[in-house]
Amino acid sequence: MKKLLVSFSGGETSAYMAQWLWNHKRNDFEMIFVFANTGQENEETLEFVEKCSNHFGFPVVWVEAKVYPEMGKGNTFKIVDFESADRSGQTFEAAIAKHGIPNTNTPHCTRELKQVPINKFARSLGWKSYYTAIGIRSDEADRINSKAKQLKLIYPLVSREMQPMTKPKINFWWSQQPFRLNLKGYQGNCKWCWKKGNPKLYQIAKETPQFFYFPALMEKKYGEFVPESRLKKMNDRGEKPLLPVRFFRQNRSVNDIINEAEKWEGSVFDDSRHYAIQHDLFEDNDLIGGESCEVFSECGS
């Protein structure tokens, strides 16, 4: 039987995909469902993952990155659960302490905190060849990884042979369920994701400024840090690192985002309860390859 790893990001789209596969494809695949916690997920995301597993019946394995500080020693994974999952950010900080602050130039957080632990977990089961199901919808097909066939990635919510879905359809389906992800559409799973467009960052900064305490602390602690391996590559190219290193686009700091948010007078549409059209399709056209960083999508590769 073919093996299928279902990447459950903790959002409503991937949750819909997970329950659909569980209900319709169990006879076609040997399946495992994996959620990778970074230590900076919204608490509502963690609660939602737990509720989905309990309500729909598919078993979810929770993994976190196990980061070895030594360069040249690959990171691996550890298994946690809802109660023991990191909520302090220590997992995220361990990756920063080794690889530096992630940003547009070095977007390693999805790779090290999600892809690596998920893949290492699958290998620990003896899985050498398997497909990976990714929760990308038909109305965001531009996010499909260009190497999908080579990487054995499948997109059930895009494929006409499975269950193509759009954002409004996903929203309507969840409106009929006994629970939903208790987050607004612009909030996303990661509290302060640096890949978000400015309006969403500003909205979050105004509503929950405490979410930015962690990245501010990371900039303070690691803003002058560049891994030796990266320095060597830059030296070989005759380049110098831009210091201090910051998370946000245009080398903006957390303080820059907070200050800009205070002057901002706009608002962001919450598309999570909208059932007609996808209002935010063109809202953040300056996003870096999409903000949700679904594992193994182009933005997360």
Summary of the structure (lengths in Angstrom):
residues: 301
radius of gyration: 19.0
end to end distance: 27.5
largest distance: 58.2
contacts: 957
relative contact order: 0.16
helix: 42%
strand: 12%
